[in-house]
Amino acid sequence: MLENKKAVIFDLDGTLVDSMWIWREIDIRFLGKYGLQVPEGLNDELEGYSFHETAVYFKKRFELPLTIEEIMETWNHMASEIYVNEIPLKDGVQDFISLLKERDMKLAIATSNSRKLAKDCLRANGILDAFDYICTSNEVPRGKPEPDVYLHAAKMIDIKPEHALVFEDIPYGLLAGKRAGMEVCAVKDSYSERAVKEKREIADYYIDTYYDILNGTYEILKK
């Protein structure tokens, strides 16, 4: 899996940390302030959206009396404490990152989340300094499943796409990595369990936890 690789680029939510659940809760609390309920299928509609794109969507769909910036600021405030105190790393992440650093590989984040929340979460879990660059979808023209965020992350750490390995938990993210010309590893996550068949069809590798890589028990899906 790591042969001929010089860098690893990780998605954040659902990939490095168990955090996908909090956004459903935040949506409920946020919309509830305006007497609104979370519509069925909202998360599916927003899959791959950047933090800014999601705020634009919310303002338009729910006719919110807030600016885009105020919506994002509110979400950052609501989520920050949870990201710092309640969001753990997935099993094996710490050991895997230590292995990558021992091999002098460059590490980056490519997330649809906000930079503030990404940094807060990584710092709280003691791994922020391991990363050479944090790229958010807000920095690029198009969000996932387009390749922009992965191509930009690779550019910022001075790595060619073919020398980077991507870890992702949802189909849109896996597609983004593949479209960037990178090999991709699908990560098991309860939030995307319904899409496991699609994830396997896209990915080059599959893991239940990062210990699968350390133990050599990861699945090779494509050769």
LINLINUR-V69970 format. One record per residue. N is the residue number from 1. OMEGA is omega in radians with two decimals (none if undefined). BURIAL is b if it has 9 or more other ideal C-beta (glycine too) atoms within 8 Angstrom, else e. D_CENTER is the distance of its C-alpha to the mean C-alpha in Angstrom with 1 decimal. Layout:
n->[N N]
omega->[OMEGA OMEGA]
burial->[BURIAL BURIAL]
d_center->[D_CENTER D_CENTER]
This chain:
n->[1 2 3 4 5 6 7 8 9 10 11 12 13 14 15 16 17 18 19 20 21 22 23 24 25 26 27 28 29 30 31 32 33 34 35 36 37 38 39 40 41 42 43 44 45 46 47 48 49 50 51 52 53 54 55 56 57 58 59 60 61 62 63 64 65 66 67 68 69 70 71 72 73 74 75 76 77 78 79 80 81 82 83 84 85 86 87 88 89 90 91 92 93 94 95 96 97 98 99 100 101 102 103 104 105 106 107 108 109 110 111 112 113 114 115 116 117 118 119 120 121 122 123 124 125 126 127 128 129 130 131 132 133 134 135 136 137 138 139 140 141 142 143 144 145 146 147 148 149 150 151 152 153 154 155 156 157 158 159 160 161 162 163 164 165 166 167 168 169 170 171 172 173 174 175 176 177 178 179 180 181 182 183 184 185 186 187 188 189 190 191 192 193 194 195 196 197 198 199 200 201 202 203 204 205 206 207 208 209 210 211 212 213 214 215 216 217 218 219 220 221 222 223]
omega->[-3.09 3.14 3.12 3.11 3.12 -3.11 3.03 3.13 -3.09 2.77 -3.13 -3.01 -3.14 -3.11 3.06 -3.08 3.09 -3.00 -3.03 -3.08 -2.98 -3.06 3.02 -3.14 3.12 3.09 -3.13 -3.11 -3.08 -3.13 3.12 3.10 -3.10 3.10 -3.10 3.06 3.10 -3.13 3.11 3.06 -3.10 -3.12 3.12 3.14 -3.05 -3.08 3.13 3.14 3.01 3.11 -3.13 3.13 3.11 3.11 3.10 -3.14 -3.12 -3.11 -3.09 -3.05 -3.04 3.09 -3.06 -3.13 -3.12 3.01 3.09 -3.13 3.13 3.10 -3.12 3.12 3.11 3.11 3.11 -3.13 -3.11 -3.03 -2.99 -3.11 3.13 -3.13 -3.11 -2.97 -2.97 -3.05 -3.11 2.99 3.02 -3.09 3.05 -3.08 -3.09 -3.13 3.14 3.11 3.09 3.11 -3.13 3.13 3.08 3.14 3.12 3.09 3.08 -3.12 3.11 3.03 3.03 -2.97 3.03 -3.14 3.09 3.12 -3.12 -3.11 3.11 -3.13 3.11 -3.10 -3.13 3.12 -3.12 -3.14 3.02 -3.10 -3.11 -3.07 3.14 -3.01 3.14 3.14 3.03 -3.12 3.07 -3.14 3.09 -3.09 -3.00 -3.09 -3.04 3.09 3.07 0.30 3.05 -2.98 -2.94 -3.04 3.12 3.10 3.14 3.11 3.13 3.13 -3.07 3.07 3.03 -3.14 3.05 -3.10 -3.10 3.13 -3.13 3.06 -3.08 3.01 -3.07 -3.12 -3.12 -3.10 -3.13 3.13 3.10 3.10 3.12 3.12 3.13 -3.14 3.08 3.13 -3.11 2.97 -3.07 3.08 3.10 -3.13 3.12 3.08 -3.07 -3.12 -3.08 -3.10 3.14 -3.09 -3.03 3.12 3.13 3.11 -3.13 3.14 -3.10 -2.94 3.03 -3.13 3.10 3.07 2.97 3.04 -3.14 3.04 3.10 3.12 -3.12 -3.12 -3.12 -3.09 3.10 -3.13 3.01 -3.06 -3.13 3.10 none]
burial->[b e e e b e b b b b b b b b b b b b b b e b b b e b b b b b b b e e e e e e e e e b e e e b b b b b b b b b b b b b b e e b e e e e e b e e b b e b b b e b b b e b b b e e b e b b e b b b b b b e b b b e e e b b b b b b b b b b e e b b b b b b e b b e b e e e b e b b b b b b e b e e b b b e b b b b b b b b e b b e b e b e b b b b b b b b b b b b b b b b b b e b b b b b b b b e b b e e b b e e b b e b b e b b b e b b b b b b e e e b e e b e e]
d_center->[20.0 20.1 23.3 23.6 20.1 20.1 16.4 13.1 9.8 6.7 3.0 3.3 4.3 6.5 6.0 7.6 8.8 10.5 9.7 9.5 13.3 13.8 13.0 15.9 18.0 17.4 18.2 21.4 22.5 21.8 23.5 26.1 27.4 28.6 30.0 27.4 25.7 22.3 23.2 22.6 19.7 18.0 14.4 15.2 16.5 13.5 10.9 9.4 11.2 10.5 11.6 15.0 15.3 14.7 17.4 19.7 19.4 20.3 23.1 24.6 24.3 25.4 27.8 26.6 29.1 26.4 25.3 21.7 21.6 23.0 20.5 17.5 19.7 20.4 16.9 16.1 19.3 18.8 15.4 16.2 18.7 16.6 13.7 16.5 18.6 17.1 13.6 14.2 12.7 12.6 16.0 16.8 14.0 16.6 19.1 17.0 16.0 19.7 20.7 18.7 20.3 23.6 23.3 22.7 19.5 17.3 13.8 11.1 7.6 6.3 4.4 6.3 7.2 10.5 11.6 13.8 11.6 9.3 12.6 14.3 12.1 12.2 15.9 16.8 15.7 17.6 15.3 14.8 17.7 16.4 14.2 16.1 13.9 10.9 10.3 9.2 10.0 13.1 14.6 15.0 17.3 15.1 11.6 10.0 11.9 13.9 13.4 13.9 10.7 11.0 14.8 14.8 12.8 15.3 18.1 17.5 17.8 20.6 19.5 20.5 17.9 20.0 19.7 15.9 14.0 10.4 8.5 6.5 7.4 8.6 11.4 10.4 7.5 10.2 12.8 11.3 11.5 14.9 16.2 15.5 17.9 15.8 16.0 13.0 12.7 11.6 10.8 12.8 11.7 14.4 12.6 12.4 15.6 17.6 15.9 16.4 19.2 17.3 14.5 17.4 19.1 16.5 15.4 17.6 16.9 16.0 15.7 16.3 15.6 15.4 19.2 19.6 19.1 21.3 23.9 23.8 23.3 20.1 20.8 21.6 21.2 22.5 25.0]
